[in-house]
Amino acid sequence: MRARLVATAFELGARHEKEETVLVGHNATNRVLILAALGLGSKRFRRIGQDMAAVNVVTVDGGILTVITLNDTAI
């Protein structure tokens, strides 16, 4: 799942360079992508908070995922 998520994020980033895109996912999907962006392994899965309807902002730049916002529920 992690490899597919990262590949999809890079594909969307390349296809929509300099554009904002939205990737909607569930709790587990979000956590896995965030772990990949942070360079952390799956053992940290439960250490990533994901509240209902939370917003995460992750950028794709030059093949690098960067977490900008994590678990934001104030939007």
Wavefront OBJ file of the C-alpha trace (Angstrom):
o trace
v 0.000 0.000 0.000
v 2.812 2.399 0.901
v 4.538 1.998 -2.463
v 1.276 2.593 -4.346
v 0.450 5.696 -2.283
v 3.870 7.246 -2.767
v 3.813 6.456 -6.491
v 0.351 8.037 -6.797
v 1.470 11.160 -4.916
v 4.498 11.546 -7.201
v 2.384 10.907 -10.304
v -0.176 13.542 -9.279
v 2.613 15.973 -8.411
v 4.223 15.520 -11.812
v 0.938 15.686 -13.707
v -0.237 18.818 -11.894
v 3.039 20.635 -11.358
v 2.498 24.115 -9.876
v -1.162 23.278 -9.214
v -2.949 22.340 -6.030
v -4.555 18.914 -6.032
v -6.599 17.054 -3.459
v -6.081 13.423 -2.581
v -8.827 12.117 -0.306
v -8.145 9.117 1.889
v -9.137 7.321 5.032
v -7.356 7.276 8.384
v -5.027 4.376 7.577
v -4.223 5.625 4.081
v -3.388 9.074 5.397
v -1.134 7.675 8.110
v 0.806 5.497 5.691
v 1.450 8.381 3.290
v 2.505 10.665 6.151
v 4.886 8.010 7.512
v 6.451 7.733 4.061
v 6.808 11.515 3.793
v 8.484 11.634 7.209
v 10.753 8.700 6.397
v 9.339 6.624 9.248
v 8.562 2.918 9.264
v 5.230 1.213 9.774
v 5.908 0.632 13.487
v 5.070 4.323 14.015
v 1.601 3.916 12.441
v -0.311 4.563 15.673
v 1.869 7.579 16.513
v 0.297 9.677 13.734
v -2.903 11.418 14.837
v -5.768 11.482 12.349
v -9.060 12.905 13.589
v -12.300 12.720 11.623
v -12.283 15.128 8.654
v -8.726 16.262 9.425
v -6.722 17.978 6.695
v -3.106 17.094 5.958
v -1.043 19.118 3.515
v 1.817 17.282 1.837
v 3.835 18.805 -0.982
v 5.616 16.960 -3.765
v 8.709 18.711 -5.052
v 11.541 17.120 -6.961
v 10.583 13.629 -5.873
v 10.412 14.605 -2.209
v 7.296 14.510 -0.035
v 7.148 17.204 2.648
v 4.534 17.380 5.411
v 3.322 20.980 5.771
v 0.206 20.496 7.896
v -0.763 17.474 9.972
v -4.196 16.553 11.362
v -5.663 20.057 11.023
v -9.289 20.151 12.154
v -9.601 23.944 12.375
v -10.160 24.569 8.669
l 1 2 3 4 5 6 7 8 9 10 11 12 13 14 15 16 17 18 19 20 21 22 23 24 25 26 27 28 29 30 31 32 33 34 35 36 37 38 39 40 41 42 43 44 45 46 47 48 49 50 51 52 53 54 55 56 57 58 59 60 61 62 63 64 65 66 67 68 69 70 71 72 73 74 75
